[in-house]
Amino acid sequence: MLETRHLTRRFGDLVAVDDVSLQVPDGSTVGFVGGNGAGKTTTMRIIMGLLGPDAGEVLWDGAPITTAERRRIGYMPEERGLYPKQRVLDQLVYLARLRGGAAAGARTEAMRLLEVFGLGERAREKLEKLSLGNQQRVQIAAAVMAEPAALILDEPFSGLDPEAVDSLAEVLRTRTASGVPLLFSSHQLDLVERLCDRLVVLSNGRVVAASTHEELAGRGESHYRLVMDVDTGWVRDLAGLTVLDVAGPTALLSFEDEGARRALLAEALGRGDVRELAEIRPTLAEIYREVTR
């Protein structure tokens, strides 16, 4: 398991990372969410040893992480770092060998990943000949090669088309299914919601939420949507509930207790056909706005 405990990093008077503790268990996908300047990239750089913390530590399986263990982590930085004049296949093999992979096996794996990302026919081209989106695909392939012990990916989906997003998501699922812990940052909250087991939300360098989506969603007040075949304005006359919105046959409500919900349902059934009475789960975007407010 990858873990940080009380990481702090200052740049002059700015506290970029402020007492950040998080866990990425084996086989889990943790989404790192926060606005620009929240501290996500700095935290990832500390985990990788590219920056030193002013306080705190990074642990691997409960012990301080070593340089050798960091070499086994597949890392994709915010600022991409491939060689534009080198052929795509050659540099993937080279980067895999730096992490201890054998040349023959690295070449086979690199070609497989390039095929997955739709770049098999361009393996022998120089990187600079590819579009920025395709260069991004190569950068991702470099990060996930050579059986990484963990994955740290900073905005891996940025600039990818929907087909490439699906390809990357499948590759990441394969890695985590084999036990690899994955931490990735993204501003695309729909992808975080779709892919992640847990969320860590940063604001001004501090962790303001760390839990599953379901647990975070359960913190707030539950809302319900009532849909009928008649106008629902009558709900305003009922006790024990708060009417958030009414638009013709649809009403958005919250209830004081379960008895109020049952009373509304009984009243609704006496007034017409009830097409829906369902709890509405807040979206990740709504949760994010709430916890960072």
Contacts in CASP RR format, 6 or more apart in sequence:
PFRMAT RR
TARGET T0000
AUTHOR 0000-0000-0000
METHOD contacts of the structure
MODEL  1
MLETRHLTRRFGDLVAVDDVSLQVPDGSTVGFVGGNGAGKTTTMRIIMGL
LGPDAGEVLWDGAPITTAERRRIGYMPEERGLYPKQRVLDQLVYLARLRG
GAAAGARTEAMRLLEVFGLGERAREKLEKLSLGNQQRVQIAAAVMAEPAA
LILDEPFSGLDPEAVDSLAEVLRTRTASGVPLLFSSHQLDLVERLCDRLV
VLSNGRVVAASTHEELAGRGESHYRLVMDVDTGWVRDLAGLTVLDVAGPT
ALLSFEDEGARRALLAEALGRGDVRELAEIRPTLAEIYREVTR
1 23 0 8 1.000
1 24 0 8 1.000
1 25 0 8 1.000
1 26 0 8 1.000
1 59 0 8 1.000
1 60 0 8 1.000
1 61 0 8 1.000
1 62 0 8 1.000
1 181 0 8 1.000
2 23 0 8 1.000
2 24 0 8 1.000
2 47 0 8 1.000
2 58 0 8 1.000
2 59 0 8 1.000
2 60 0 8 1.000
2 65 0 8 1.000
2 150 0 8 1.000
2 181 0 8 1.000
2 183 0 8 1.000
3 21 0 8 1.000
3 22 0 8 1.000
3 23 0 8 1.000
3 24 0 8 1.000
3 58 0 8 1.000
3 59 0 8 1.000
3 60 0 8 1.000
3 62 0 8 1.000
4 20 0 8 1.000
4 21 0 8 1.000
4 22 0 8 1.000
4 43 0 8 1.000
4 46 0 8 1.000
4 47 0 8 1.000
4 56 0 8 1.000
4 57 0 8 1.000
4 58 0 8 1.000
4 59 0 8 1.000
5 21 0 8 1.000
5 56 0 8 1.000
5 57 0 8 1.000
5 59 0 8 1.000
6 19 0 8 1.000
6 20 0 8 1.000
6 21 0 8 1.000
6 55 0 8 1.000
6 56 0 8 1.000
6 57 0 8 1.000
7 17 0 8 1.000
7 19 0 8 1.000
7 20 0 8 1.000
7 21 0 8 1.000
7 43 0 8 1.000
7 46 0 8 1.000
7 53 0 8 1.000
7 55 0 8 1.000
7 56 0 8 1.000
7 57 0 8 1.000
7 58 0 8 1.000
8 15 0 8 1.000
8 17 0 8 1.000
8 18 0 8 1.000
8 19 0 8 1.000
8 20 0 8 1.000
8 53 0 8 1.000
8 54 0 8 1.000
8 55 0 8 1.000
8 56 0 8 1.000
9 15 0 8 1.000
9 16 0 8 1.000
9 17 0 8 1.000
9 42 0 8 1.000
9 46 0 8 1.000
9 51 0 8 1.000
9 52 0 8 1.000
9 53 0 8 1.000
9 54 0 8 1.000
10 16 0 8 1.000
10 54 0 8 1.000
15 205 0 8 1.000
16 37 0 8 1.000
16 39 0 8 1.000
16 42 0 8 1.000
16 205 0 8 1.000
17 39 0 8 1.000
17 42 0 8 1.000
17 43 0 8 1.000
17 46 0 8 1.000
17 53 0 8 1.000
17 205 0 8 1.000
18 204 0 8 1.000
18 205 0 8 1.000
18 206 0 8 1.000
19 55 0 8 1.000
19 206 0 8 1.000
19 207 0 8 1.000
20 39 0 8 1.000
20 43 0 8 1.000
20 202 0 8 1.000
20 205 0 8 1.000
20 206 0 8 1.000
20 207 0 8 1.000
21 207 0 8 1.000
22 30 0 8 1.000
22 43 0 8 1.000
22 183 0 8 1.000
22 200 0 8 1.000
22 207 0 8 1.000
22 210 0 8 1.000
23 30 0 8 1.000
24 30 0 8 1.000
24 150 0 8 1.000
24 181 0 8 1.000
24 182 0 8 1.000
24 183 0 8 1.000
25 181 0 8 1.000
26 179 0 8 1.000
26 180 0 8 1.000
26 181 0 8 1.000
27 176 0 8 1.000
27 177 0 8 1.000
27 178 0 8 1.000
27 179 0 8 1.000
27 180 0 8 1.000
27 181 0 8 1.000
27 182 0 8 1.000
28 176 0 8 1.000
28 181 0 8 1.000
28 182 0 8 1.000
28 197 0 8 1.000
28 198 0 8 1.000
29 172 0 8 1.000
29 176 0 8 1.000
29 182 0 8 1.000
29 184 0 8 1.000
29 195 0 8 1.000
29 196 0 8 1.000
29 197 0 8 1.000
29 198 0 8 1.000
30 181 0 8 1.000
30 182 0 8 1.000
30 183 0 8 1.000
30 184 0 8 1.000
30 196 0 8 1.000
30 197 0 8 1.000
30 198 0 8 1.000
30 199 0 8 1.000
30 200 0 8 1.000
31 183 0 8 1.000
31 184 0 8 1.000
31 185 0 8 1.000
31 186 0 8 1.000
31 192 0 8 1.000
31 195 0 8 1.000
31 196 0 8 1.000
31 198 0 8 1.000
31 199 0 8 1.000
31 200 0 8 1.000
32 40 0 8 1.000
32 43 0 8 1.000
32 44 0 8 1.000
32 183 0 8 1.000
32 184 0 8 1.000
32 185 0 8 1.000
32 186 0 8 1.000
32 200 0 8 1.000
32 202 0 8 1.000
33 40 0 8 1.000
33 185 0 8 1.000
33 186 0 8 1.000
33 189 0 8 1.000
33 192 0 8 1.000
33 199 0 8 1.000
33 200 0 8 1.000
33 201 0 8 1.000
33 202 0 8 1.000
33 284 0 8 1.000
33 288 0 8 1.000
34 40 0 8 1.000
34 185 0 8 1.000
34 187 0 8 1.000
34 201 0 8 1.000
34 202 0 8 1.000
34 203 0 8 1.000
34 288 0 8 1.000
34 292 0 8 1.000
35 187 0 8 1.000
35 202 0 8 1.000
35 203 0 8 1.000
35 292 0 8 1.000
37 205 0 8 1.000
38 202 0 8 1.000
38 203 0 8 1.000
38 204 0 8 1.000
38 205 0 8 1.000
39 202 0 8 1.000
39 205 0 8 1.000
40 154 0 8 1.000
40 185 0 8 1.000
40 202 0 8 1.000
41 78 0 8 1.000
41 154 0 8 1.000
41 185 0 8 1.000
42 51 0 8 1.000
43 202 0 8 1.000
44 75 0 8 1.000
44 77 0 8 1.000
44 78 0 8 1.000
44 152 0 8 1.000
44 154 0 8 1.000
44 183 0 8 1.000
44 185 0 8 1.000
45 51 0 8 1.000
45 77 0 8 1.000
46 52 0 8 1.000
46 53 0 8 1.000
46 58 0 8 1.000
47 58 0 8 1.000
47 65 0 8 1.000
47 73 0 8 1.000
47 152 0 8 1.000
47 183 0 8 1.000
48 70 0 8 1.000
48 73 0 8 1.000
48 75 0 8 1.000
48 152 0 8 1.000
49 58 0 8 1.000
49 70 0 8 1.000
57 64 0 8 1.000
58 64 0 8 1.000
58 65 0 8 1.000
59 65 0 8 1.000
60 66 0 8 1.000
60 69 0 8 1.000
60 150 0 8 1.000
69 149 0 8 1.000
71 98 0 8 1.000
71 99 0 8 1.000
71 100 0 8 1.000
72 99 0 8 1.000
72 148 0 8 1.000
72 149 0 8 1.000
72 150 0 8 1.000
73 148 0 8 1.000
73 149 0 8 1.000
73 150 0 8 1.000
73 151 0 8 1.000
73 152 0 8 1.000
74 99 0 8 1.000
74 143 0 8 1.000
74 144 0 8 1.000
74 148 0 8 1.000
74 150 0 8 1.000
74 151 0 8 1.000
74 152 0 8 1.000
75 143 0 8 1.000
75 151 0 8 1.000
75 152 0 8 1.000
75 153 0 8 1.000
76 139 0 8 1.000
76 140 0 8 1.000
76 142 0 8 1.000
76 143 0 8 1.000
76 151 0 8 1.000
76 152 0 8 1.000
76 153 0 8 1.000
76 154 0 8 1.000
76 156 0 8 1.000
77 154 0 8 1.000
78 154 0 8 1.000
78 155 0 8 1.000
80 135 0 8 1.000
80 136 0 8 1.000
80 139 0 8 1.000
81 139 0 8 1.000
82 91 0 8 1.000
82 127 0 8 1.000
82 135 0 8 1.000
82 138 0 8 1.000
82 139 0 8 1.000
82 142 0 8 1.000
83 91 0 8 1.000
83 127 0 8 1.000
84 126 0 8 1.000
84 127 0 8 1.000
84 128 0 8 1.000
85 126 0 8 1.000
85 127 0 8 1.000
85 128 0 8 1.000
86 94 0 8 1.000
86 126 0 8 1.000
86 127 0 8 1.000
87 123 0 8 1.000
87 124 0 8 1.000
87 125 0 8 1.000
87 126 0 8 1.000
87 127 0 8 1.000
88 114 0 8 1.000
88 119 0 8 1.000
88 122 0 8 1.000
88 123 0 8 1.000
88 124 0 8 1.000
88 125 0 8 1.000
88 126 0 8 1.000
88 127 0 8 1.000
88 130 0 8 1.000
88 138 0 8 1.000
89 107 0 8 1.000
89 110 0 8 1.000
89 111 0 8 1.000
89 114 0 8 1.000
89 123 0 8 1.000
89 124 0 8 1.000
91 127 0 8 1.000
91 142 0 8 1.000
92 106 0 8 1.000
92 110 0 8 1.000
92 113 0 8 1.000
92 114 0 8 1.000
92 138 0 8 1.000
92 141 0 8 1.000
92 142 0 8 1.000
92 145 0 8 1.000
93 103 0 8 1.000
93 106 0 8 1.000
93 107 0 8 1.000
93 110 0 8 1.000
95 142 0 8 1.000
95 145 0 8 1.000
96 106 0 8 1.000
96 109 0 8 1.000
96 110 0 8 1.000
96 142 0 8 1.000
96 145 0 8 1.000
96 146 0 8 1.000
97 103 0 8 1.000
97 106 0 8 1.000
99 145 0 8 1.000
99 146 0 8 1.000
99 148 0 8 1.000
100 146 0 8 1.000
101 146 0 8 1.000
106 145 0 8 1.000
106 146 0 8 1.000
109 145 0 8 1.000
109 146 0 8 1.000
110 123 0 8 1.000
110 141 0 8 1.000
110 145 0 8 1.000
111 120 0 8 1.000
111 123 0 8 1.000
113 141 0 8 1.000
113 144 0 8 1.000
113 145 0 8 1.000
113 171 0 8 1.000
114 120 0 8 1.000
114 122 0 8 1.000
114 123 0 8 1.000
114 138 0 8 1.000
114 141 0 8 1.000
116 167 0 8 1.000
116 170 0 8 1.000
116 171 0 8 1.000
117 134 0 8 1.000
117 137 0 8 1.000
117 138 0 8 1.000
117 140 0 8 1.000
117 141 0 8 1.000
117 164 0 8 1.000
117 167 0 8 1.000
117 168 0 8 1.000
118 137 0 8 1.000
118 167 0 8 1.000
119 130 0 8 1.000
119 134 0 8 1.000
119 137 0 8 1.000
119 138 0 8 1.000
122 129 0 8 1.000
122 130 0 8 1.000
122 134 0 8 1.000
127 135 0 8 1.000
127 138 0 8 1.000
130 138 0 8 1.000
132 159 0 8 1.000
133 159 0 8 1.000
133 160 0 8 1.000
133 161 0 8 1.000
133 164 0 8 1.000
136 158 0 8 1.000
136 159 0 8 1.000
136 160 0 8 1.000
136 164 0 8 1.000
137 160 0 8 1.000
137 164 0 8 1.000
137 167 0 8 1.000
137 168 0 8 1.000
140 153 0 8 1.000
140 156 0 8 1.000
140 168 0 8 1.000
140 171 0 8 1.000
143 151 0 8 1.000
143 153 0 8 1.000
143 156 0 8 1.000
144 151 0 8 1.000
144 171 0 8 1.000
144 172 0 8 1.000
144 175 0 8 1.000
148 175 0 8 1.000
148 180 0 8 1.000
149 180 0 8 1.000
150 180 0 8 1.000
150 181 0 8 1.000
150 182 0 8 1.000
150 183 0 8 1.000
151 172 0 8 1.000
151 175 0 8 1.000
151 180 0 8 1.000
151 181 0 8 1.000
151 182 0 8 1.000
151 183 0 8 1.000
151 184 0 8 1.000
152 183 0 8 1.000
152 184 0 8 1.000
153 182 0 8 1.000
153 183 0 8 1.000
153 184 0 8 1.000
153 185 0 8 1.000
154 184 0 8 1.000
154 185 0 8 1.000
155 184 0 8 1.000
155 185 0 8 1.000
155 186 0 8 1.000
155 187 0 8 1.000
156 168 0 8 1.000
156 184 0 8 1.000
156 186 0 8 1.000
157 165 0 8 1.000
157 168 0 8 1.000
157 186 0 8 1.000
157 188 0 8 1.000
157 191 0 8 1.000
158 186 0 8 1.000
158 187 0 8 1.000
158 188 0 8 1.000
160 168 0 8 1.000
165 191 0 8 1.000
169 191 0 8 1.000
169 194 0 8 1.000
169 195 0 8 1.000
172 182 0 8 1.000
172 184 0 8 1.000
172 195 0 8 1.000
173 195 0 8 1.000
175 182 0 8 1.000
176 182 0 8 1.000
186 192 0 8 1.000
189 283 0 8 1.000
189 284 0 8 1.000
189 285 0 8 1.000
189 288 0 8 1.000
190 284 0 8 1.000
192 199 0 8 1.000
192 284 0 8 1.000
193 213 0 8 1.000
193 283 0 8 1.000
193 284 0 8 1.000
196 213 0 8 1.000
197 212 0 8 1.000
198 210 0 8 1.000
198 211 0 8 1.000
198 212 0 8 1.000
199 209 0 8 1.000
199 210 0 8 1.000
199 211 0 8 1.000
199 212 0 8 1.000
199 213 0 8 1.000
199 216 0 8 1.000
199 284 0 8 1.000
200 207 0 8 1.000
200 209 0 8 1.000
200 210 0 8 1.000
201 207 0 8 1.000
201 208 0 8 1.000
201 209 0 8 1.000
201 210 0 8 1.000
201 288 0 8 1.000
201 291 0 8 1.000
201 292 0 8 1.000
202 208 0 8 1.000
203 291 0 8 1.000
203 292 0 8 1.000
208 291 0 8 1.000
208 292 0 8 1.000
209 216 0 8 1.000
209 287 0 8 1.000
209 291 0 8 1.000
213 284 0 8 1.000
213 287 0 8 1.000
216 287 0 8 1.000
216 291 0 8 1.000
217 281 0 8 1.000
217 282 0 8 1.000
217 287 0 8 1.000
220 282 0 8 1.000
220 290 0 8 1.000
221 254 0 8 1.000
222 254 0 8 1.000
222 255 0 8 1.000
222 279 0 8 1.000
222 280 0 8 1.000
223 244 0 8 1.000
223 252 0 8 1.000
223 253 0 8 1.000
223 254 0 8 1.000
223 279 0 8 1.000
223 280 0 8 1.000
223 282 0 8 1.000
224 252 0 8 1.000
224 253 0 8 1.000
224 254 0 8 1.000
224 255 0 8 1.000
224 261 0 8 1.000
224 277 0 8 1.000
224 278 0 8 1.000
224 279 0 8 1.000
224 280 0 8 1.000
225 250 0 8 1.000
225 251 0 8 1.000
225 252 0 8 1.000
225 253 0 8 1.000
225 276 0 8 1.000
225 277 0 8 1.000
225 278 0 8 1.000
225 280 0 8 1.000
226 232 0 8 1.000
226 235 0 8 1.000
226 250 0 8 1.000
226 251 0 8 1.000
226 252 0 8 1.000
226 253 0 8 1.000
226 264 0 8 1.000
226 268 0 8 1.000
226 274 0 8 1.000
226 276 0 8 1.000
226 277 0 8 1.000
227 249 0 8 1.000
227 250 0 8 1.000
227 274 0 8 1.000
227 275 0 8 1.000
227 276 0 8 1.000
227 277 0 8 1.000
228 249 0 8 1.000
228 268 0 8 1.000
228 271 0 8 1.000
228 272 0 8 1.000
228 273 0 8 1.000
228 274 0 8 1.000
228 275 0 8 1.000
229 249 0 8 1.000
229 272 0 8 1.000
229 273 0 8 1.000
229 275 0 8 1.000
230 249 0 8 1.000
230 271 0 8 1.000
230 272 0 8 1.000
231 248 0 8 1.000
231 249 0 8 1.000
232 246 0 8 1.000
232 248 0 8 1.000
232 249 0 8 1.000
232 250 0 8 1.000
232 251 0 8 1.000
232 268 0 8 1.000
233 246 0 8 1.000
233 248 0 8 1.000
233 251 0 8 1.000
234 267 0 8 1.000
234 271 0 8 1.000
235 241 0 8 1.000
235 243 0 8 1.000
235 246 0 8 1.000
235 251 0 8 1.000
235 253 0 8 1.000
235 264 0 8 1.000
236 243 0 8 1.000
236 246 0 8 1.000
238 260 0 8 1.000
238 263 0 8 1.000
238 264 0 8 1.000
238 267 0 8 1.000
239 260 0 8 1.000
240 255 0 8 1.000
240 256 0 8 1.000
240 257 0 8 1.000
240 260 0 8 1.000
240 263 0 8 1.000
241 253 0 8 1.000
241 254 0 8 1.000
241 255 0 8 1.000
241 256 0 8 1.000
241 260 0 8 1.000
241 261 0 8 1.000
241 264 0 8 1.000
242 253 0 8 1.000
242 254 0 8 1.000
242 255 0 8 1.000
242 256 0 8 1.000
243 251 0 8 1.000
243 252 0 8 1.000
243 253 0 8 1.000
244 252 0 8 1.000
244 253 0 8 1.000
244 254 0 8 1.000
245 251 0 8 1.000
245 252 0 8 1.000
246 252 0 8 1.000
249 275 0 8 1.000
252 280 0 8 1.000
253 264 0 8 1.000
255 261 0 8 1.000
255 264 0 8 1.000
261 277 0 8 1.000
264 277 0 8 1.000
265 274 0 8 1.000
265 277 0 8 1.000
268 274 0 8 1.000
268 277 0 8 1.000
282 290 0 8 1.000
END
